[in-house]
Amino acid sequence: MFKKYSSYLLLANMFYQYINFFSWYLGNTQIQIESAFSLGMMAFISGLAFLLFIHISYFPRELNNSPAIPTFPPLIMLLSLNLGFFIGISNLYIIQLYKLPTFFDILRSPELGGLVIFVSFMLIFLSVGLFRQNEEDPNPTTQSNKLITGGIYKYIRNPMYLALVILQIGLGISLSFLHISLMSIFTAIALHYFIIKREETYLRNLFGVEYENYKAKSRRWI
């Protein structure tokens, strides 16, 4: 009960701090640079606190009959998003080492970002739906009993991880904070080496030739 309510409280605080920052960032109110950085740091720290609590409290200490992944995949995306945000506010309000090229400004669009986020939600919806139809748990820390190869998985082997990357891109575009979107490159690399490669080894050992045949027909990403 303590873990449950603490996680809700930390999540609510993270949302509050980020909303507080972006309400100012996307608004017309002018404040001192130091105050802007402080707002950003509150959001960054609240994000880190939430991520650490979820990992420590909920990630299994031992992974039996499941891939040897280091943490939950959504936490990797949220960490990357949080780090991208930190790099952005540090450059904007403290070190000011560089400016993003002006041609990136075309991506600062709530409408475009909303469309990208919608695509990510559709991928998640289709993926989770197939897991439920096959009575499988999409949580990668649990044992796999059946290899899902139909629906969206006929074309993409990792649609949920692709959705996480696309979601991060869409959030950065929607919030006109492109450091978040650019850090999706880090998210994709981290998911590839720390999650996907380990899952592939696990599934190959579990399903053998059936998985190898599936790999030959379906792409890893897109």
Summary of the structure (lengths in Angstrom):
residues: 222
radius of gyration: 19.2
end to end distance: 40.5
largest distance: 61.6
contacts: 663
relative contact order: 0.13
helix: 73%
strand: 1%
